[in-house]
Structures are given as structure tokens and as C-alpha cells.
């Protein structure tokens, strides 16, 4: 199938190239042929006129019958003829025996320029081409020198020129076809391979291999297709992992809800047991609700329909309110929360989303830090950017897990998932929200020493400059 497609494409490319190049060649050949023919005909007329003027110059020096006969004798051996007449058209001497010359003599103008003129220039249809030169004696024109050349010699010259052009044209067409065949095949082969590669990709096979030895646009296209296949392969794996994770995350609370609901519905339970099971159902329903809300937020971010409403925020006030909200949760876990924020620190951000970012990071610190641990929330300015850091001295993250910690549903300690709670989407949401603000997020961690999340946002003056420009 690939060979058939290659033939089709190479034939189409070949036909297009041939028509374009052949049209240009035809135009150039006709133009060159016309120019050469006109140039050669012009040379014949100039040569014939010059020969007549030369005879005129001799006759002006010695205008007698002997000189006239000598001039006639000279032309009798040449491929041109001369006829000398007086002003009344009477022939004084001639090297031509043709009776057709009389018409040319009679058609000559009475007033002739000194350098002579063409009497008959119709070389395509006439039998002769002819010129006339005036013979001037003592200031008066007393005779005319007519020069004749048969057009047969001109047609013979044109025929030879045409043969040369035909041979050259055949060679040019053959060379053009040869070049086009190799060129079209050279272009078609990589395109066919790319087409087959994209067909493989569309069928879900991302193990495509394209040659990378071209340093041109086709090479760039091959690299782009290879990168696309690699990215799609990664996305497919991510999607599979995501679907597996979300099915697990949805199945677990639904199993709890269904199981305990059946127990409450079918068994005669004491009020204490009934309340205990209903509390479990309530907790799992809340967990399921949080998961669906987080998934909905991530879906909107992926579709670029997530609205970020930025405005200037006084971080001193903002961070103080977050401290007031989260301090009870830290105290309940016997942990410490320290806040460091300079006065008059300003950021351009969506206050609701910024609060969600910091809440998720602080909640993560609570879940993965032991009692007595300390978490520091700090804000500072560097080079007009705003840096927000959340650092804890909890259990830390293994080095091999750091590159994936911001991925959806990724958990370092899978065995503690249920006891720690959460949806596994908190850090993924943090990443997406920070990127939506035009910021960056990075993680540093050491096992047993703690973890630090660093968020970098553009300063207020940079936002204003970007808006103005």
C-alpha cells in the first residue's frame, strides 16, 4: 500500500514539476529562438547593405562602363547579385540573369538616404531580399546600386538553427524528466514514511521511527512527528494511570457508602452503632464530593475555561487571615505554624484561588508531619517578584518521587491513603492554579528533614507593564 501511495505521490509531484519547468523551458526556447532568428536576419540585411555601399564607393571614384562591368563580374561568382541602374531605371550592368528583379528596381524610392535602404525585406515569402545604395557624382545622384540575395539561403540558415533548437530541446526535456523523477521520489519517500507514521499513531501505535539525518524542513517535520508520538505515548500512559486512579478513588468511597448503608438498612442496630455507621457514610460522601469538585476544577483548567480574576492583594492582611483560619487545625494536631510576611507586600492574583493554593499546601503539611512538627509560611520579594514558601520538617519525600509529586493522584505513601484522607489532587491543583497565574512552583525535600514548596509570582509592576505592552 505504501509503495502504491509513493507512486501516486511521486507521479503527482513529477507531473506538477514537469509542467512548471516545461512551460518555462518552452517560453525561454521560443524567446531565444525568436531573438536569434531576428539577430541573424538583421545581420544578413546589414551585410547585404554594406556590400552594396562598398560597390557604390568604387563606382563614385570611377563611374565608367569598365568599372560597372568589373563590379558585375565580381558578384557573378558570389551568392549575391548586383544590378546598377541609372535614375530612370535603365540597367547599366547586372550580375543576375533573373527576370524577377525588375519589380524590385521599380519599387525603389526616388529619394534614397546616403547609407542606402532596404527595398524588399520580406524574407519569409519573397524570393529575394534587396537593398539599394545611391551613386553620387559631383553632388548629384546619377545611379543606383541594387543588391539581391535569394531567401533560400536564409531559410536554410533558419532550418539549421531550428534543428539545433529541437535537439537541444529534446535533451533538455530528457534531462528535466530525469531530474524530476529523482527529485519527486526524494520528496515522496520521506512524506510517505511520515504519512505511515501518522497512520500508526492514529491506530494507537506510538513506536514510530523516522530518519533524523535531514537538516531541512522535512527533517524538522520528522522530528515534530517523533516528538508528537512520544508526547501522545506519555499522555496515553498518563490517561491510563489517571483512569485507574480515579476508578479506584471513586470506587472506594462508594463501596463504603453502599456497604454501611446496607448494614444500617438491613440490620437492627443500636443508636450508637447506627450513628457510627451514618458518620462513616457522611465522611465518605464528603470525600466523594471533594473528589468530584477537584476533578471538575481540573477539567475546567484543562479546557482553559477556568476563570482567574486577578486584583491587587495586600499580602500582610491576606496571610494573617490564613493564619487565623489554619492555626486551630495545627493546634489540634499539636503542630506549630509560623508566618513571616513583610509589610506592604502586594501581589496581583485571584484571592480565592491564591487562598486555595496556600490551603492545599498547609493541609499537605499537616497530613505528612508528625506531632510537634513546625511549618513556616513565608513571603518575600526578590527582584520585584513575590516568593511564597511553605516549609515543614515532616517526613519528607523520597528523591525518586520528587519529579512526580505534582501529578494527579500521585501519592508517595500508598499504604496510608485512607488514614491520611484527601483526594490525591491537591498538589496537582496547586500546580495548575500557579501556572494559570503565570507563576512557577518548585519542590525541594529530603527524607526525614521535611519539604519546601516555593511559589514565584510576578510582581505588581511587571503585571502592569505586561498589560500596557
N, C-alpha and C positions, 0 to 999 in steps of 0.2 A: 504493500500500500504506500509505504514511504517512497519507494522508487517511482511509482506512478505519479505521486504528488510532485516529486522532484522534477520529473519530466515535464509535467504540466507547467510548473512554475518557471523552469528554465526556458521552456518554449515561449511562454508569455513574455518573459523578460527579454529573450532573444529577439522576438518579433518587434517589441517596442523599441529596443536599442537599434535594430536594423533599420526600421522605418525612419527613425530620427536621423541616424548617421547617413543612410542612403539619400534622404531628402537633402541633407546638407551637401553631400558629395555631388548630387545632380545639379544643384544650384551653382556650386563652385565650378563644376566642369563646364556648364553652359556659359557662365560668366567668363571663364578663362578662354574657352573656345572662341567666343564672340570677340573678346579683346584681341586674341592672337590673329584671327582672320582679318579684322579691321586694320590691325597694325601691318600685316603682310600686304594687303591690298593698297594701303596708303604708301608703303614702300615702293610697290610696283608703279604707281602713278608718279611718285617723286622721281624715281629712276628714269621713267619714260620722258618726263618733262625736262629733266636735266640733260638727257641725251639730245633732245630737240634743241635746247638752248645752246648746247655745245656746237651743233651744226650751224645754228643761227650766227654764232660768233665768228665762225670760219667764213661764212658767206658775206658777212658785213665787211670783212677785210678784203675779200676777193670775190666780188659778185660778177662772175662770168660763167660761160657755159661749161668751161673745163672744170671749174670748182663744183658746179652743180652736178656734173656727171660723176666727179670723184666722190662726192657725198652720197649720191645714189648707189654707186658701186660698193662703197663701204657697208651700207645697210643691207645690200643684197645677200651678204654672207652671214648676217645676224638674224636673230629670231624676232627682230622688229623691222618695220618698214618705214621709209621716209618718202614724203611727197612734197615737192616745192612748187608753189603756185605764185602767180602774180596777184595783184589786188582784185583783178576781175575774175579770178578763179581758174585761169588758164594754167594747165600743168606745164611747168618748166622742166621738171625732172622727177623721176619716180623709181623706187626700187620694188614696188608692188605691181603685180600683174592682175590683182583682183579688181573686178568692176564695181564692188560694193563701196569703194572708198569715196565715190563721187558724192554720195549723200552726206558723208561726214564733212566733206570740204564745203558743201553748200550750206551746212548748218552752222558753220563758224560765225562768230560775231564779227562785225566790221571793225569794232574798236577792241583792240587786244592789249592787255597790260604788258609791260616790258618783260616781266618774268614768265609770260605765257599763261595759258589756262587749259583746263580740261574741256575737250569738245564732247566726248561721249564717255561717261563713267559707268554705264550700265553693264557691268561685267557678268552679272548673273544671267541675263537673257540675250545680250548683244553678242555679235561675232567678234567685234574689236572693242578695245578701249583706245582712245586717241587724245592727243594734246596738240596745241598749236603755239608756235612762237613767232613773234613778228621780226622781220628783217628790216632794219632801219639804215637807210643810206642818206647821208647829208641832212639828217633831221627829219626825213620823210620815210614812212613805211612803204616799201616798194614790193615786198614779197612776204609770203607766209611759209613756215616750215611745219608740216604736219607729221606727227609721229604716230604709228599704228602698232598695236600689239594684239595678237589673237588671244581671246579669252580662254582658249583651250588650255594654254599653259597655266593660267591662273586656276582653272578648275582642277587641273592635275595636281597643283600645289595644295589646294584645299582638300582634295581626296587623300593625299598622303598625310596631311595633318589630321584628318578625320580618323584614318587608320590608327595613327599613333594614340589618339584620344580613346578610341574603342579598346585597344589593347591595354592602355593604362587603366581605363575604367573597369575592365574585366578583372585585372589584377587587384585593383582597389576593392572591388566587391568581394573577391575571394579572401583577401586579407581581412576585410571588415567582418565577414562571416566567421572566419577562424577566431578572431579576437573576441567576437560577441559570444561564440559558443563557450569558450573558456571562461569569459567574464560572467556570463549568466549562470554557468554551472558553479563557479566560485562563489557567487552571491546566493544561489539557490540552496546549496548544501547546508551552510550554517543556519539558514532560515528554516529549512525543513527540520533540522535537528531541534531547533528551538520550538517549532510547532509541535513536534512529537513530545518534547519535554513538557510543554504546557498541557498537552493531552493527558500525559501521565499524571501531572499534578491534579487535573480536573477529576481523575479517577481515584485520587487519594494516594497515589504513589509519589512520595516526595524524594525518592532516592535518585534524582536526576543528575546526570553528569554531562557537562558541556565543556568543550575545549576552551582553555583560557590563554591561548597563545596569540590572540589577536589584540593589536593595540589600536583599535579603531572603534567606531560606533557599534559595529556588530559585536565586538568584544565586550563593550560596556553593556550591551543588551544581554549577552550571555551571562555576564556577572550578575546583572539585575535579576534575571530569571532564577539563577542559582540561589541568590540571597532570598528571593521570594519563596522558593521551595523550602529553604531552611527555616524561614520565619513561619511558613504555614505548618511545617512539621512540628515546630515548637508550639504553635498555637493549638494544633490538634492534641498534642500531649497535655497542654495546659487545660484544654477543654475537657478532655477525658478525666484528668485529675479533678477538675472543678465539678464535673457532673458526679463523679464518685463521692467527692467530699460532701456536696450539697444533698445527695440522696441519703448519705449517712446522717448528716446533721438534721435533715427533716424527718427521717425515719425514727431516730432515737426519741425525740420528744413526743412524736405521735404514738409510738409504742407505749411510752409511759402513760400518756393521757388515756389511750384506749384500754390498756391493762387495768389501771386503777379505777377508771370509770366503770369497767365491767365488775370489778370487785365491789365497788360501792353500790352498783345497781342490783347485783345478784345475791349478795350476802347480807345477813342480818348482823350489822356491826354496832359496836358501842359508839356513843357520841364521840369519844376520844379518838378511836380508830378512824371513824368517818371523817372527822376534822383533819386528821393527819393525812389521809389519802387525798382529801379535797385540796389541802395545801400543796401537796405534790403536783396534783393536776394543775393548780393555779400557777405554780412556779414554771412548769413545763410549757404551759400556754403562753406565759410571758416570754420565756426563752424563744419559743417559736415565733412569736410576734416580733421580737427584737431581730431575729434572723431574717425574717421576711422584709422588715423595714430596711435593714442593712443591704440586703440584696437589691431592693428597689432603688436605694440611693446609688449603689454601684452601677446598676443598669442605666440609670439616668446619666451618670458620669460617662459611661462608655458611649452613649448616644449623643454626647455633647449637649444634652438638654438640661444639664444641672445648672441652675442659675446662681451665680455668685454676685451678691450685691455689696460691692466694696464701699467703704466710707472711712474717714479718719477715726481712729480709736485711740483714746488715751490709755496706754497700757498700764500705767500706775493704778488707775481705778479698776481697770478690767481684771488685772491679775489679783488684786485684793479681793474682788468678788469671788473669783475662782477659789482662792484660799479659804474663804469663809464657807463655801459650799462643800469643799472636799475635806476640810480639817476633821469633821466628825467621823468620816469613813476611815481616815488614818488613825484617829484615836481609838476607834473601835477595834482595829487590828493591832493596837499597841505599836504603831509606827509614827515616825516624825516627818512632817512636811515643812521644809524651809523655802521661803520665797525671797528672791533677790531681783529687784526691779528698780532702775534709776528713775528719777523724777523727770517729767516732761518727755517720756518716751512715747513716740507716736508711730502707728502703723496704719497702712491703708489695707483694710481687709473686711470680709464679711464677719461681723461679730458673732453671729450664730454658729457659722462654720468654724471659726477660729476657736470658739469655746468647745465645739465638738472635738476638734483636733487635740486640744490640751486635755480634755476629759478622758479621751481614749488612752492617751499616753500615761496619765496619772492612774487610771484604772488598771492598766497593764502593770504598772509599778507595784500596786497593791497586791495583785494576784501572784506575782512572781518574786515577792520579797518576804522574808521571814519576819516574825515579831521582833521589834527593836530596831528594824532597819530604818534608814533615813533616805528620804527622797528630796532632791533640790530642784526647784523650778526657778530658772534664772533667765533674765532678759538683759541684753546689752547691745550697744551699737558699735559696728565696725565698718569704717569706710562708707558710712551713710546707709548700710544695710542693717536690718534688725535680726538679731540672733536670739532664738528661744531654745533653751536646753532643758531637758528633763533627765536628771541623772539619779540613779538609785544604786544602792550597794547590796542588791539582792543576789540571786543565784547565778546571774549572767547567762550568756548564750554561747554555745559551742561555736568555734570558729567556722566549722564546715556548714553551720546553719545560717550564718550571717547573711550570705547573698540572697537567701530565700525568705527571710523573716517578714518582709513586707508583702509577700504573695498571699493571695486569698486562701483561706482555710489552712494555712501552714502553721503547724504547731511544733515546737521543739520537743515538748514532753507529751507524747500522745496518750500516755497512760493516765495522765492527771486531768484530761479534758473535762470530764464530768464534774470532778470535785472543784475545779477552778472556775467553771462556768464560762460564759462568753460564747460568741458565735464563730470565732476564728477569722472574723472580717475586720476587726477594729483597726489593725495596723495597715491593712490594705486601703481602708477608707481614709486613714491619715495621709497615706501617700498620695491618693487621688486628689484629696482636698488641697494639699500643699501645692501640688502641680497645677491645680486649677487656679491658684492664686499667683502662679508664675514663680513659685519658690522652689526650694530643694529640701530634701530630707536625707539624712545620713545616720548610720547606726555604728556605734563602737561598743564593744563588750568583751569582757574576759570572765571566764567561768570562775565563780566563787568571789568575784570582786564587784560585779554589778554591770549595769548597762547605761549608756548615754545616747539619747536621741537628740539630734541637733537639727533645728528648722531654720532656714535662712529665707527671709522675705526682703523684697526691695524696699528701700526707704521711701518716705513720703515724697521727697524732692525728685527721686527717679521716676516714680509713678507719674508725677505731674509733667515731667519732661517728656516721657513716652507719650502721654496723652496729647501734649501740644504738638509734638512732631507727627 
